[in-house]
Amino acid sequence: MGMRFRLKWFFPMLIVAVVSGVAAAPARSQSIALITDVAGPVTGAAPVTILSEITADTRLQLGAGARLVAIYLKSGDEYTFRGPAQVHFAAGEPRMIQGARPVRKANPLGKGGNVTIKPVGVTQAAYVMRSGRSTARIKLLTLSGTKTLDTSPEFRWRGFGQGVKYRVELTDDTGRSLFEAEVEDTAIRLPETIALREGASYSWEVSTRAADNRRYVTGGDFSVASAELRAEAEALRPPADSPVSQRVAFAAWLEQVALRDEARRYWRELSAERPDDEKLKALAAE
C-alpha cells in the first residue's frame, strides 16, 4: 500500500466537564469523589449523573427513595447513600446534614486499596484522510488510541455500504508491514500465523475508493497490553452480575490504563441499563 512511514493518529481531547451537582467550582478545584451510581431524585446546583465529579464541600440533596453511590478518589472507599438525606462531601469523608449514615465499603476493586480510580473524560476523535478534508468517512471502531488485551484482535470500522472493498495494512513500530488484505466486510481478524507481541506497539490503516473515485484512508495506533496488565485486568474484573457501581468503577480503571476498547464494552452494557444517563451514552458511542 506504499505505507513506508509511521502515521501517528493523535486524538484531540474534548474534555466534557462533569460537574457533581453543585455550583461550578473554580478552575483549580480538584475532584475528591466520583459518582458510580445514582437512582431517583438527587439534586444540587447542576445535574448529577454517573461519573459526575465531586469537589470538596459539595452538598447534594437526596429525595425520598433516592440512592447514590460515590467513591472517594484518595482512599478508594465507597459510600452508598439513601434518601431522604442531605450530604456534605468534606475532603476526607462525607458528612450527613440530614438522613441516615451511608453504608461504607472498602475499594470496590479490592486489592487492599492499591487500585485507585480517576475521573473519566469524554473524548472526541478527529479522523483525518489524506485527501485533505478534515473528517474522513471511514471511522475506526476498534484499536485506535488504545491498548488491547487480545493478541489476535479484531479490526473494525464503519463502512460505506454494500459492495465496497477495503484494503487493510498492519505495521509494527519500525514501519515494517506485517499484514495486508483486501476485504468487502468492515471487520477483519489477523490469521493465526500472525501473533502480536505483548507490550509492542502497532499501526494499522484502512482505505477505500468511493463512488466518486476519491480515495479515503484512516489509520490508528494501538499496543498490546503487557502480561502484568493483562493479569491485573483479569484479577480486578467484576462478575457479570455485579452492581452497576462496581462495573462503573472497573470501566473507569480500564480507561485510566488505556484499555479503552475493553472499557467501551462496559460503557455500552451500562448505558443499556441506564439509558437516561447522558455520560454513559456518550462513552458508549465513542
C-alpha positions, -999 to +999 in steps of 0.1 A: +000+000+000+030+022-001+028+029+036+065+034+045+063+059+072+049+060+106+015+075+110+007+089+144-030+095+147-035+119+176-069+124+191-075+159+203-093+157+236-126+175+241-129+173+278-165+174+288-167+189+323-188+168+345-199+188+375-212+170+405-244+187+413-231+218+429-221+253+419-193+253+393-160+252+412-130+274+404-107+260+378-082+249+404-106+229+424-099+192+424-123+163+425-124+143+457-150+118+447-168+102+418-204+091+414-207+055+403-244+051+405-275+073+410-312+065+410-341+086+420-342+124+427-307+137+436-302+175+432-277+202+436-268+232+415-262+211+384-274+176+372-260+146+390-252+116+368-230+085+369-193+097+366-201+131+379-171+145+398-175+157+434-154+187+446-148+195+483-177+210+502-202+197+476-238+194+490-263+171+475-300+166+484-315+131+480-352+128+477-373+100+493-363+067+477-332+080+460-299+061+460-264+075+454-231+057+453-198+076+454-161+066+456-136+088+474-107+090+450-079+092+475-090+064+498-109+043+473-137+039+499-172+035+485-203+052+502-239+043+495-265+070+505-303+066+506-328+094+507-343+114+521-309+129+530-286+158+526-249+152+522-219+174+527-189+160+509-160+170+531-124+165+519-118+133+540-152+117+541-189+126+537-209+142+565-246+138+569-265+170+574-298+151+573-307+115+570-292+081+577-255+075+577-242+059+544-230+024+541-192+024+537-173-003+519-136-007+510-124-001+475-149-019+452-120-032+431-103-046+462-066-053+462-060-038+496-066-003+484-038-003+459-061+003+430-072+039+426-100+054+404-097+086+384-123+108+368-133+098+332-135+124+304-153+121+271-131+125+241-140+133+205-118+117+179-107+137+148-104+113+118-081+125+091-079+114+055-051+121+030-073+140+005-070+170+028-106+172+042-109+175+080-131+145+085-129+111+069-159+089+062-141+059+075-145+058+112-124+033+132-145+013+157-116-005+175-079-004+180-073+033+178-055+051+207-059+021+229-042-009+245-057-043+238-058-075+259-061-096+227-030-108+209-052-115+179-076-086+179-104-078+155-100-046+134-134-029+128-145+002+111-177+019+098-182+012+062-198+028+031-223+001+023-226-030+002-201-039-025-173-016-012-138-031-010-114-021+017-076-025+019-061-031+054-024-029+064-008-036+097+027-024+105+050-027+135+067+002+154+096+001+128+072+007+099+076-029+087+045-043+070+032-074+088-001-080+071-021-067+041-055-078+029-085-066+008-120-073+021-156-064+014-165-067+051-160-040+077-140-062+101-110-085+099-091-106+123-055-115+119-047-150+107-033-174+133+001-172+117+005-136+129+007-132+167+012-097+181+037-093+209+028-083+244+039-048+252+045-039+215+030-010+195+014-012+161-002+009+134-029+000+110-046+016+081-078+011+062-085+027+028-111+025+001-121+043-031-156+058-031-180+060-060-166+095-069-132+078-073-119+097-043-096+076-020-103+076+017-078+064+042-078+063+080-053+049+104-049+042+141-022+033+166-025+007+194-004-015+216-008-049+232-011-050+270+018-064+289+014-097+307+013-079+340-015-056+329-035-085+314-032-104+347-043-073+367-073-067+345-085-103+349-079-101+387-100-069+390-127-079+366-161-079+384-186-108+379-212-101+353-239-097+379-220-071+399-238-039+409-237-010+384-214+009+408-187-018+407-188-022+370-186+016+365-155+016+388-139-012+368-146+005+335-131+038+348-100+019+358-098+004+323-099+039+308-071+052+330-048+023+320-057+029+283-077-003+278-103+019+261-118-008+237-124-030+267-139-001+287-163+007+259-178-028+261-187-020+297-200+015+289-223+000+263-237-025+287-241+001+314-257+026+291-283-001+282-291-004+319-292+033+325-305+047+291-312+081+305-276+088+317-260+111+291-224+105+302-227+067+298-244+072+264-215+094+252-189+070+264-207+040+248-208+059+215-172+069+213 
